[in-house]
């Protein structure tokens, strides 16, 4: 069962948004999905999210 996605407002510098928009287009993603992808990758690399999409305190590696 999949939990609904959390929605929140995100304010970005216009130049950063433009860069993300171009990068997302290069990867054939929407800006929203590309930001989610980048955040997921960063949290995995930092050890705060495992390959299953769970945090270490949720168990399972």
mmCIF file as gemmi writes it, N, C-alpha and C atoms, coordinates in Angstrom:
data_model
loop_
_atom_site.group_PDB
_atom_site.id
_atom_site.type_symbol
_atom_site.label_atom_id
_atom_site.label_alt_id
_atom_site.label_comp_id
_atom_site.label_asym_id
_atom_site.label_entity_id
_atom_site.label_seq_id
_atom_site.pdbx_PDB_ins_code
_atom_site.Cartn_x
_atom_site.Cartn_y
_atom_site.Cartn_z
_atom_site.occupancy
_atom_site.B_iso_or_equiv
_atom_site.pdbx_formal_charge
_atom_site.auth_seq_id
_atom_site.auth_asym_id
_atom_site.pdbx_PDB_model_num
ATOM 1 N N . UNK Axp A 1 ? 0.848 -1.172 0 1 0 ? 1 A 1
ATOM 2 C CA . UNK Axp A 1 ? 0 0 0 1 0 ? 1 A 1
ATOM 3 C C . UNK Axp A 1 ? 0.894 1.235 0 1 0 ? 1 A 1
ATOM 4 N N . UNK Axp A 2 ? 0.582 2.179 -0.858 1 0 ? 2 A 1
ATOM 5 C CA . UNK Axp A 2 ? 1.389 3.377 -1.009 1 0 ? 2 A 1
ATOM 6 C C . UNK Axp A 2 ? 0.744 4.547 -0.27 1 0 ? 2 A 1
ATOM 7 N N . UNK Axp A 3 ? 1.558 5.228 0.516 1 0 ? 3 A 1
ATOM 8 C CA . UNK Axp A 3 ? 1.063 6.397 1.242 1 0 ? 3 A 1
ATOM 9 C C . UNK Axp A 3 ? 0.944 7.573 0.276 1 0 ? 3 A 1
ATOM 10 N N . UNK Axp A 4 ? -0.031 8.459 0.484 1 0 ? 4 A 1
ATOM 11 C CA . UNK Axp A 4 ? -0.125 9.643 -0.374 1 0 ? 4 A 1
ATOM 12 C C . UNK Axp A 4 ? 1.097 10.54 -0.159 1 0 ? 4 A 1
ATOM 13 N N . UNK Axp A 5 ? 1.468 11.252 -1.186 1 0 ? 5 A 1
ATOM 14 C CA . UNK Axp A 5 ? 2.632 12.123 -1.077 1 0 ? 5 A 1
ATOM 15 C C . UNK Axp A 5 ? 2.305 13.359 -0.26 1 0 ? 5 A 1
ATOM 16 N N . UNK Axp A 6 ? 3.269 13.8 0.499 1 0 ? 6 A 1
ATOM 17 C CA . UNK Axp A 6 ? 3.149 14.999 1.321 1 0 ? 6 A 1
ATOM 18 C C . UNK Axp A 6 ? 3.303 16.222 0.421 1 0 ? 6 A 1
ATOM 19 N N . UNK Axp A 7 ? 2.405 17.188 0.563 1 0 ? 7 A 1
ATOM 20 C CA . UNK Axp A 7 ? 2.479 18.418 -0.21 1 0 ? 7 A 1
ATOM 21 C C . UNK Axp A 7 ? 2.909 19.57 0.684 1 0 ? 7 A 1
ATOM 22 N N . UNK Axp A 8 ? 3.771 20.436 0.149 1 0 ? 8 A 1
ATOM 23 C CA . UNK Axp A 8 ? 4.175 21.632 0.879 1 0 ? 8 A 1
ATOM 24 C C . UNK Axp A 8 ? 4.704 22.658 -0.119 1 0 ? 8 A 1
ATOM 25 N N . UNK Axp A 9 ? 4.67 23.908 0.281 1 0 ? 9 A 1
ATOM 26 C CA . UNK Axp A 9 ? 5.175 24.977 -0.578 1 0 ? 9 A 1
ATOM 27 C C . UNK Axp A 9 ? 6.696 25.022 -0.48 1 0 ? 9 A 1
ATOM 28 N N . UNK Axp A 10 ? 7.337 25.245 -1.595 1 0 ? 10 A 1
ATOM 29 C CA . UNK Axp A 10 ? 8.79 25.342 -1.627 1 0 ? 10 A 1
ATOM 30 C C . UNK Axp A 10 ? 9.161 26.611 -2.375 1 0 ? 10 A 1
ATOM 31 N N . UNK Axp A 11 ? 9.859 27.499 -1.709 1 0 ? 11 A 1
ATOM 32 C CA . UNK Axp A 11 ? 10.29 28.738 -2.336 1 0 ? 11 A 1
ATOM 33 C C . UNK Axp A 11 ? 11.736 28.581 -2.784 1 0 ? 11 A 1
ATOM 34 N N . UNK Axp A 12 ? 11.987 28.858 -4.055 1 0 ? 12 A 1
ATOM 35 C CA . UNK Axp A 12 ? 13.326 28.725 -4.615 1 0 ? 12 A 1
ATOM 36 C C . UNK Axp A 12 ? 13.755 30.027 -5.28 1 0 ? 12 A 1
ATOM 37 N N . UNK Axp A 13 ? 15.042 30.256 -5.267 1 0 ? 13 A 1
ATOM 38 C CA . UNK Axp A 13 ? 15.609 31.354 -6.021 1 0 ? 13 A 1
ATOM 39 C C . UNK Axp A 13 ? 15.271 31.123 -7.505 1 0 ? 13 A 1
ATOM 40 N N . UNK Axp A 14 ? 14.851 32.162 -8.221 1 0 ? 14 A 1
ATOM 41 C CA . UNK Axp A 14 ? 14.484 31.985 -9.635 1 0 ? 14 A 1
ATOM 42 C C . UNK Axp A 14 ? 15.593 31.39 -10.496 1 0 ? 14 A 1
ATOM 43 N N . UNK Axp A 15 ? 16.843 31.742 -10.222 1 0 ? 15 A 1
ATOM 44 C CA . UNK Axp A 15 ? 17.957 31.185 -11.006 1 0 ? 15 A 1
ATOM 45 C C . UNK Axp A 15 ? 18.125 29.694 -10.729 1 0 ? 15 A 1
ATOM 46 N N . UNK Axp A 16 ? 17.951 29.297 -9.47 1 0 ? 16 A 1
ATOM 47 C CA . UNK Axp A 16 ? 18.02 27.882 -9.124 1 0 ? 16 A 1
ATOM 48 C C . UNK Axp A 16 ? 16.885 27.121 -9.812 1 0 ? 16 A 1
ATOM 49 N N . UNK Axp A 17 ? 15.683 27.692 -9.79 1 0 ? 17 A 1
ATOM 50 C CA . UNK Axp A 17 ? 14.546 27.036 -10.437 1 0 ? 17 A 1
ATOM 51 C C . UNK Axp A 17 ? 14.803 26.86 -11.934 1 0 ? 17 A 1
ATOM 52 N N . UNK Axp A 18 ? 15.346 27.885 -12.576 1 0 ? 18 A 1
ATOM 53 C CA . UNK Axp A 18 ? 15.637 27.797 -14.012 1 0 ? 18 A 1
ATOM 54 C C . UNK Axp A 18 ? 16.636 26.687 -14.29 1 0 ? 18 A 1
ATOM 55 N N . UNK Axp A 19 ? 17.675 26.592 -13.454 1 0 ? 19 A 1
ATOM 56 C CA . UNK Axp A 19 ? 18.667 25.525 -13.623 1 0 ? 19 A 1
ATOM 57 C C . UNK Axp A 19 ? 18.026 24.151 -13.43 1 0 ? 19 A 1
ATOM 58 N N . UNK Axp A 20 ? 17.17 24.012 -12.404 1 0 ? 20 A 1
ATOM 59 C CA . UNK Axp A 20 ? 16.48 22.741 -12.158 1 0 ? 20 A 1
ATOM 60 C C . UNK Axp A 20 ? 15.531 22.405 -13.303 1 0 ? 20 A 1
ATOM 61 N N . UNK Axp A 21 ? 14.878 23.415 -13.832 1 0 ? 21 A 1
ATOM 62 C CA . UNK Axp A 21 ? 13.945 23.209 -14.941 1 0 ? 21 A 1
ATOM 63 C C . UNK Axp A 21 ? 14.669 22.659 -16.174 1 0 ? 21 A 1
ATOM 64 N N . UNK Axp A 22 ? 15.82 23.223 -16.484 1 0 ? 22 A 1
ATOM 65 C CA . UNK Axp A 22 ? 16.608 22.745 -17.629 1 0 ? 22 A 1
ATOM 66 C C . UNK Axp A 22 ? 17.13 21.339 -17.378 1 0 ? 22 A 1
ATOM 67 N N . UNK Axp A 23 ? 17.618 21.1 -16.158 1 0 ? 23 A 1
ATOM 68 C CA . UNK Axp A 23 ? 18.141 19.782 -15.801 1 0 ? 23 A 1
ATOM 69 C C . UNK Axp A 23 ? 17.031 18.738 -15.878 1 0 ? 23 A 1
ATOM 70 N N . UNK Axp A 24 ? 15.867 19.059 -15.35 1 0 ? 24 A 1
ATOM 71 C CA . UNK Axp A 24 ? 14.736 18.133 -15.394 1 0 ? 24 A 1
ATOM 72 C C . UNK Axp A 24 ? 14.361 17.805 -16.836 1 0 ? 24 A 1
ATOM 73 N N . UNK Axp A 25 ? 14.341 18.812 -17.688 1 0 ? 25 A 1
ATOM 74 C CA . UNK Axp A 25 ? 14.012 18.587 -19.101 1 0 ? 25 A 1
ATOM 75 C C . UNK Axp A 25 ? 15.037 17.657 -19.753 1 0 ? 25 A 1
ATOM 76 N N . UNK Axp A 26 ? 16.307 17.83 -19.408 1 0 ? 26 A 1
ATOM 77 C CA . UNK Axp A 26 ? 17.356 16.948 -19.938 1 0 ? 26 A 1
ATOM 78 C C . UNK Axp A 26 ? 17.137 15.501 -19.531 1 0 ? 26 A 1
ATOM 79 N N . UNK Axp A 27 ? 16.532 15.292 -18.366 1 0 ? 27 A 1
ATOM 80 C CA . UNK Axp A 27 ? 16.291 13.947 -17.831 1 0 ? 27 A 1
ATOM 81 C C . UNK Axp A 27 ? 14.871 13.455 -18.117 1 0 ? 27 A 1
ATOM 82 N N . UNK Axp A 28 ? 14.105 14.238 -18.9 1 0 ? 28 A 1
ATOM 83 C CA . UNK Axp A 28 ? 12.716 13.891 -19.247 1 0 ? 28 A 1
ATOM 84 C C . UNK Axp A 28 ? 11.838 13.721 -18.006 1 0 ? 28 A 1
ATOM 85 N N . UNK Axp A 29 ? 12.02 14.642 -17.046 1 0 ? 29 A 1
ATOM 86 C CA . UNK Axp A 29 ? 11.222 14.642 -15.825 1 0 ? 29 A 1
ATOM 87 C C . UNK Axp A 29 ? 10.576 16.01 -15.654 1 0 ? 29 A 1
ATOM 88 N N . UNK Axp A 30 ? 9.537 16.05 -14.835 1 0 ? 30 A 1
ATOM 89 C CA . UNK Axp A 30 ? 8.996 17.341 -14.415 1 0 ? 30 A 1
ATOM 90 C C . UNK Axp A 30 ? 9.947 17.91 -13.368 1 0 ? 30 A 1
ATOM 91 N N . UNK Axp A 31 ? 9.858 19.2 -13.121 1 0 ? 31 A 1
ATOM 92 C CA . UNK Axp A 31 ? 10.699 19.815 -12.091 1 0 ? 31 A 1
ATOM 93 C C . UNK Axp A 31 ? 10.399 19.169 -10.742 1 0 ? 31 A 1
ATOM 94 N N . UNK Axp A 32 ? 9.132 18.96 -10.445 1 0 ? 32 A 1
ATOM 95 C CA . UNK Axp A 32 ? 8.75 18.354 -9.172 1 0 ? 32 A 1
ATOM 96 C C . UNK Axp A 32 ? 9.371 16.961 -9.006 1 0 ? 32 A 1
ATOM 97 N N . UNK Axp A 33 ? 9.235 16.121 -10.019 1 0 ? 33 A 1
ATOM 98 C CA . UNK Axp A 33 ? 9.779 14.766 -9.882 1 0 ? 33 A 1
ATOM 99 C C . UNK Axp A 33 ? 11.304 14.772 -9.86 1 0 ? 33 A 1
ATOM 100 N N . UNK Axp A 34 ? 11.918 15.745 -10.53 1 0 ? 34 A 1
ATOM 101 C CA . UNK Axp A 34 ? 13.375 15.815 -10.504 1 0 ? 34 A 1
ATOM 102 C C . UNK Axp A 34 ? 13.875 16.258 -9.125 1 0 ? 34 A 1
ATOM 103 N N . UNK Axp A 35 ? 13.201 17.216 -8.524 1 0 ? 35 A 1
ATOM 104 C CA . UNK Axp A 35 ? 13.571 17.627 -7.164 1 0 ? 35 A 1
ATOM 105 C C . UNK Axp A 35 ? 13.42 16.448 -6.212 1 0 ? 35 A 1
ATOM 106 N N . UNK Axp A 36 ? 12.334 15.69 -6.343 1 0 ? 36 A 1
ATOM 107 C CA . UNK Axp A 36 ? 12.136 14.511 -5.491 1 0 ? 36 A 1
ATOM 108 C C . UNK Axp A 36 ? 13.247 13.486 -5.726 1 0 ? 36 A 1
ATOM 109 N N . UNK Axp A 37 ? 13.612 13.27 -6.985 1 0 ? 37 A 1
ATOM 110 C CA . UNK Axp A 37 ? 14.701 12.35 -7.319 1 0 ? 37 A 1
ATOM 111 C C . UNK Axp A 37 ? 16.012 12.797 -6.666 1 0 ? 37 A 1
ATOM 112 N N . UNK Axp A 38 ? 16.335 14.084 -6.801 1 0 ? 38 A 1
ATOM 113 C CA . UNK Axp A 38 ? 17.581 14.599 -6.23 1 0 ? 38 A 1
ATOM 114 C C . UNK Axp A 38 ? 17.601 14.472 -4.709 1 0 ? 38 A 1
ATOM 115 N N . UNK Axp A 39 ? 16.481 14.776 -4.07 1 0 ? 39 A 1
ATOM 116 C CA . UNK Axp A 39 ? 16.406 14.66 -2.616 1 0 ? 39 A 1
ATOM 117 C C . UNK Axp A 39 ? 16.515 13.204 -2.172 1 0 ? 39 A 1
ATOM 118 N N . UNK Axp A 40 ? 15.869 12.296 -2.908 1 0 ? 40 A 1
ATOM 119 C CA . UNK Axp A 40 ? 15.954 10.88 -2.564 1 0 ? 40 A 1
ATOM 120 C C . UNK Axp A 40 ? 17.392 10.377 -2.682 1 0 ? 40 A 1
ATOM 121 N N . UNK Axp A 41 ? 18.071 10.747 -3.762 1 0 ? 41 A 1
ATOM 122 C CA . UNK Axp A 41 ? 19.46 10.331 -3.949 1 0 ? 41 A 1
ATOM 123 C C . UNK Axp A 41 ? 20.353 10.889 -2.843 1 0 ? 41 A 1
ATOM 124 N N . UNK Axp A 42 ? 20.165 12.145 -2.484 1 0 ? 42 A 1
ATOM 125 C CA . UNK Axp A 42 ? 20.974 12.758 -1.427 1 0 ? 42 A 1
ATOM 126 C C . UNK Axp A 42 ? 20.741 12.074 -0.082 1 0 ? 42 A 1
ATOM 127 N N . UNK Axp A 43 ? 19.483 11.74 0.228 1 0 ? 43 A 1
ATOM 128 C CA . UNK Axp A 43 ? 19.208 11.084 1.51 1 0 ? 43 A 1
ATOM 129 C C . UNK Axp A 43 ? 19.755 9.659 1.531 1 0 ? 43 A 1
ATOM 130 N N . UNK Axp A 44 ? 19.727 8.979 0.403 1 0 ? 44 A 1
ATOM 131 C CA . UNK Axp A 44 ? 20.327 7.639 0.351 1 0 ? 44 A 1
ATOM 132 C C . UNK Axp A 44 ? 21.832 7.713 0.554 1 0 ? 44 A 1
ATOM 133 N N . UNK Axp A 45 ? 22.486 8.645 -0.149 1 0 ? 45 A 1
ATOM 134 C CA . UNK Axp A 45 ? 23.94 8.777 -0.041 1 0 ? 45 A 1
ATOM 135 C C . UNK Axp A 45 ? 24.371 9.149 1.37 1 0 ? 45 A 1
ATOM 136 N N . UNK Axp A 46 ? 23.539 9.879 2.084 1 0 ? 46 A 1
ATOM 137 C CA . UNK Axp A 46 ? 23.89 10.291 3.448 1 0 ? 46 A 1
ATOM 138 C C . UNK Axp A 46 ? 23.555 9.213 4.478 1 0 ? 46 A 1
ATOM 139 N N . UNK Axp A 47 ? 22.923 8.114 4.04 1 0 ? 47 A 1
ATOM 140 C CA . UNK Axp A 47 ? 22.562 7.039 4.951 1 0 ? 47 A 1
ATOM 141 C C . UNK Axp A 47 ? 21.271 7.289 5.705 1 0 ? 47 A 1
ATOM 142 N N . UNK Axp A 48 ? 20.514 8.266 5.293 1 0 ? 48 A 1
ATOM 143 C CA . UNK Axp A 48 ? 19.264 8.592 5.985 1 0 ? 48 A 1
ATOM 144 C C . UNK Axp A 48 ? 18.042 7.926 5.34 1 0 ? 48 A 1
ATOM 145 N N . UNK Axp A 49 ? 18.26 7.222 4.238 1 0 ? 49 A 1
ATOM 146 C CA . UNK Axp A 49 ? 17.193 6.508 3.555 1 0 ? 49 A 1
ATOM 147 C C . UNK Axp A 49 ? 17.821 5.276 2.918 1 0 ? 49 A 1
ATOM 148 N N . UNK Axp A 50 ? 17.209 4.111 3.127 1 0 ? 50 A 1
ATOM 149 C CA . UNK Axp A 50 ? 17.795 2.911 2.537 1 0 ? 50 A 1
ATOM 150 C C . UNK Axp A 50 ? 17.212 2.647 1.145 1 0 ? 50 A 1
ATOM 151 N N . UNK Axp A 51 ? 17.639 1.581 0.501 1 0 ? 51 A 1
ATOM 152 C CA . UNK Axp A 51 ? 17.22 1.277 -0.86 1 0 ? 51 A 1
ATOM 153 C C . UNK Axp A 51 ? 15.726 0.993 -0.979 1 0 ? 51 A 1
ATOM 154 N N . UNK Axp A 52 ? 15.113 0.567 0.127 1 0 ? 52 A 1
ATOM 155 C CA . UNK Axp A 52 ? 13.678 0.283 0.128 1 0 ? 52 A 1
ATOM 156 C C . UNK Axp A 52 ? 12.841 1.544 0.34 1 0 ? 52 A 1
ATOM 157 N N . UNK Axp A 53 ? 13.491 2.677 0.52 1 0 ? 53 A 1
ATOM 158 C CA . UNK Axp A 53 ? 12.775 3.922 0.757 1 0 ? 53 A 1
ATOM 159 C C . UNK Axp A 53 ? 12.387 4.125 2.198 1 0 ? 53 A 1
ATOM 160 N N . UNK Axp A 54 ? 12.977 3.347 3.085 1 0 ? 54 A 1
ATOM 161 C CA . UNK Axp A 54 ? 12.677 3.466 4.518 1 0 ? 54 A 1
ATOM 162 C C . UNK Axp A 54 ? 13.822 4.177 5.215 1 0 ? 54 A 1
ATOM 163 N N . UNK Axp A 55 ? 13.488 4.868 6.289 1 0 ? 55 A 1
ATOM 164 C CA . UNK Axp A 55 ? 14.525 5.475 7.103 1 0 ? 55 A 1
ATOM 165 C C . UNK Axp A 55 ? 15.103 4.413 8.027 1 0 ? 55 A 1
ATOM 166 N N . UNK Axp A 56 ? 16.346 4.585 8.475 1 0 ? 56 A 1
ATOM 167 C CA . UNK Axp A 56 ? 16.954 3.565 9.351 1 0 ? 56 A 1
ATOM 168 C C . UNK Axp A 56 ? 16.124 3.222 10.577 1 0 ? 56 A 1
ATOM 169 N N . UNK Axp A 57 ? 15.386 4.174 11.136 1 0 ? 57 A 1
ATOM 170 C CA . UNK Axp A 57 ? 14.587 3.88 12.33 1 0 ? 57 A 1
ATOM 171 C C . UNK Axp A 57 ? 13.32 3.092 12.014 1 0 ? 57 A 1
ATOM 172 N N . UNK Axp A 58 ? 12.973 2.945 10.726 1 0 ? 58 A 1
ATOM 173 C CA . UNK Axp A 58 ? 11.822 2.125 10.337 1 0 ? 58 A 1
ATOM 174 C C . UNK Axp A 58 ? 12.203 0.647 10.195 1 0 ? 58 A 1
ATOM 175 N N . UNK Axp A 59 ? 13.483 0.388 10.256 1 0 ? 59 A 1
ATOM 176 C CA . UNK Axp A 59 ? 13.964 -0.984 10.157 1 0 ? 59 A 1
ATOM 177 C C . UNK Axp A 59 ? 14.163 -1.403 8.718 1 0 ? 59 A 1
ATOM 178 N N . UNK Axp A 60 ? 14.853 -2.495 8.54 1 0 ? 60 A 1
ATOM 179 C CA . UNK Axp A 60 ? 15.142 -3.011 7.211 1 0 ? 60 A 1
ATOM 180 C C . UNK Axp A 60 ? 16.219 -2.2 6.536 1 0 ? 60 A 1
ATOM 181 N N . UNK Axp A 61 ? 17.192 -2.89 5.948 1 0 ? 61 A 1
ATOM 182 C CA . UNK Axp A 61 ? 18.289 -2.177 5.273 1 0 ? 61 A 1
ATOM 183 C C . UNK Axp A 61 ? 18.24 -2.357 3.819 1 0 ? 61 A 1
